[in-house]
């Protein structure tokens, strides 16, 4: 006996629902921003890799601003220029 199309649709929907990838959780690692070092430290234009990483790490920026070992870099004038050039708004923490 062949299953009905409705049953097949329901079964495939369940399989898709339970096997669909979940949202990727972000791990805040300041080292992910290494591609931005030249732009932040030496006023070089940010690379595409820098902007990509900065966008990925955006939810972590407040955490970085609160870290005494990182806040000098995150709050620097060059860092703000890089964020602006990459279209990443400066977080208000």
C-alpha positions as CSV (number, residue, x, y, z in Angstrom):
1,X,0.0,0.0,0.0
2,X,1.4,3.4,-1.0
3,X,1.3,6.2,1.6
4,X,-0.9,9.2,0.8
5,X,0.7,12.4,-0.4
6,X,-0.5,14.2,2.8
7,X,1.2,11.6,4.9
8,X,4.4,11.8,2.9
9,X,4.4,15.6,3.2
10,X,3.9,15.4,6.9
11,X,6.7,12.9,7.3
12,X,9.1,14.9,5.2
13,X,8.2,18.1,7.2
14,X,9.0,16.3,10.5
15,X,12.3,15.0,9.2
16,X,13.2,18.5,8.0
17,X,12.2,20.1,11.3
18,X,14.2,17.7,13.4
19,X,17.3,17.7,11.2
20,X,17.4,21.4,10.3
21,X,20.6,23.1,11.5
22,X,20.2,25.1,14.6
23,X,21.5,28.7,14.8
24,X,25.2,28.8,15.2
25,X,26.2,30.1,18.6
26,X,28.9,32.8,18.7
27,X,32.0,32.4,20.7
28,X,33.5,35.7,21.7
29,X,37.2,35.5,20.9
30,X,39.2,38.7,20.5
31,X,41.7,36.8,18.4
32,X,39.0,36.6,15.7
33,X,39.7,40.3,15.1
34,X,43.3,39.7,14.2
35,X,42.6,40.7,10.5
36,X,41.8,44.2,11.9
37,X,45.1,44.7,13.7
38,X,46.8,46.6,10.9
39,X,43.7,48.9,10.5
40,X,43.4,49.5,14.2
41,X,47.1,49.8,15.1
42,X,48.5,51.5,11.9
43,X,45.5,53.3,10.4
44,X,45.5,51.1,7.3
45,X,42.2,50.6,5.5
46,X,40.3,47.6,6.8
47,X,40.3,44.5,4.7
48,X,37.2,42.6,3.7
49,X,38.3,39.9,6.1
50,X,38.5,42.5,8.9
51,X,35.0,43.8,8.2
52,X,33.6,40.2,8.0
53,X,35.1,39.3,11.4
54,X,34.0,42.6,12.9
55,X,30.5,42.0,11.8
56,X,30.6,38.5,13.2
57,X,32.0,39.6,16.5
58,X,29.7,42.6,16.9
59,X,27.6,41.0,19.7
60,X,30.9,40.7,21.6
61,X,32.1,44.3,21.4
62,X,30.5,45.4,24.7
63,X,32.2,42.5,26.4
64,X,35.5,43.5,24.8
65,X,35.0,47.2,25.9
66,X,34.6,46.1,29.5
67,X,37.8,44.0,29.4
68,X,40.7,46.1,30.8
69,X,43.2,44.5,28.5
70,X,41.1,45.2,25.4
71,X,39.3,48.4,26.1
72,X,42.1,50.6,24.9
73,X,41.9,49.0,21.5
74,X,38.2,48.9,21.3
75,X,37.8,52.5,22.4
76,X,40.6,53.9,20.2
77,X,40.0,56.4,17.5
78,X,41.2,54.0,14.8
79,X,38.9,51.3,16.1
80,X,35.9,53.6,15.6
81,X,37.2,54.5,12.1
82,X,37.4,50.8,11.2
83,X,33.9,50.1,12.5
84,X,32.5,53.0,10.5
85,X,34.4,51.9,7.4
86,X,32.9,48.4,7.8
87,X,29.4,49.7,8.5
88,X,29.4,48.3,12.1
89,X,27.6,50.7,14.5
90,X,29.5,51.5,17.7
91,X,27.7,49.7,20.5
92,X,26.4,51.7,23.4
93,X,27.2,49.6,26.5
